Amino acid sequence: PPPGGGGGGGGGGGGGGSGSGSGSKADAHLFDAQSVATFGVALVGLGEELGGQMALRSFGHMLQYGDVSTRRGVPLALALLNVSHPEQSAVDVLSKLSHDPDVATATNSIMAMGICGAGTNNSRIANNLRALASYYSKEAGLLFAVRVAQGLLHAGKGLLGFSAYHSNRALFCPVAAGALVAMTHAFLDFKGLILGKHHYLLYLLIAAAAPRMLITVDEELKPLPVTVRVGAAVDTVGLAGKPKSITGFQTHTTPVLLGHGDRAELATDEYLPVTSVLEGFVILKKNPEYVPPVQS
């Protein structure tokens, strides 16, 4: 071969070596211990309002003083802390981070917005995602993330939510929590996994899915519309007597949607629930001791 060809080949080889070196430097931030540590902070404050506020303050410090890998983990940790609960302060932070110069941070923020509003049809997040869809119209990867987040926001047309807790947020479900944590780990390498050949990892979220509605049925499993009171849940642990379990309630006829922190109770004694927790599908049976009110 001509002498020039050999020199060209050597130059090409050198270029390839430097390219792989820069690639390995970029990949060093993917599953950094600090990114995963932010998930630990979120898990410590999970399911507790005061702990969640303290974790949110810690995340503010991480965004201010942390390095790249820490910033990438914070949006996903915020999503873990507010699954299907679009709290205004968390949505504000995620909305700001969704325009971050670092593509991985912006992608994680978009997916975190989808998880925060999953199944709630939250109008503010919907407007944010619509604006992001036009903003990132030329970026295929980020646009895909926006579309997935929009799908999560309107999951089950608003009838499906995601949570690591059930039974009026009293019981912790390890499988649901494991699914959410595994999902956040997959999002740390969104480009390599979700945009690569492992997009099916998104189905991990199904393990944390739960219905957001209350449907009452009779003993033959036929729909049975009854009057229920729906209001904000009150913590009655350690209170004497029979304290009210909900406050600021409204009266509805089942089926009815229950928001985050809402609790339902039967308005009359005509039926008795088979379960002590009114969420999802509840079987009712007739109360043999019920006396209908006398019409005057």
C-alpha positions, 0 to 999 in steps of 0.5 A: 500500500502507499506510505500515505495510506499506512499513516492514515490508518494509524491516525484513524486507530489513534482517533478510535482510541481517544474516542473510546477513552472519552466514551468510558469517561462519559459512562463513569457517571451512569451508575455512580454510587452517589446517584444510587445514594439519592434513592436511599434518601428518598426511600428513608422519607417514603410514606411520611410527610415530615420525612418527605419535606426533609428529603426535599430540602436535602435534594435542594442542597444536592442540586446546589453542591453535588456533581453531575452524577448526583444531579442525575439521581435527584429527579428520580429520587423526587419521583420515588418520593412522590409517586402518583402524588404531584406535589407542587414543590417537587413538580417545580424542581422537575420542571426546571431540571427538564431544561438542564444542559445535561441530556441525562438529567433532562431525560430523568426529570421528564420521566420523573414528572411522568411518575409523579403524576402517574394516573392523576391527569394533573393539568400542570404536568400535562401542560409542561409535557406538551411544552417539552414535546415541542421544545424537544421535537428535534431530539428523538430520545428526549421526545420518546421520554416525553411521550412515555411520561405523557402515557404514565400521566394518563395511565388507565385514563386516570383510573390507575395509580402507582404506590408502594403502600396500600390499605390506606397507606398503612401497609408497605408492599416490598414488591411494588417498592422493588419495582419502582427502585428497579425502574429508577435504576433503569432510567439512570442509563436511559440511552443504553437500556430504554432507548436500546434493546431493553425498552421492555423494562418499562413494564416493571412499573406494572408491579406497583400499579393499583386501581385509584377507584372504589367499586362496591359489589354485592356477595354475587359480585354484581355492581352495588351503588351505595352512598359513601363519604370521601375526604382527607384521611386523618391519623387516628392512631392513639386517639381515645374513643371513636374519632372521625377518620376523615375530614372535609368530606363530600358524599358520592355514590360508588364507583368513585375516584380516590385521590392521594391521601383520600379515604372513604367510609360508608354513609349509612349502616345498610350494608357492612363491608367484608374488609376494613379498608374501602379501596379498590373492589369492596364486597358488601353484605346486607346488615341484618340489624339495619332499620330504615329511617322512618319517613315523616 
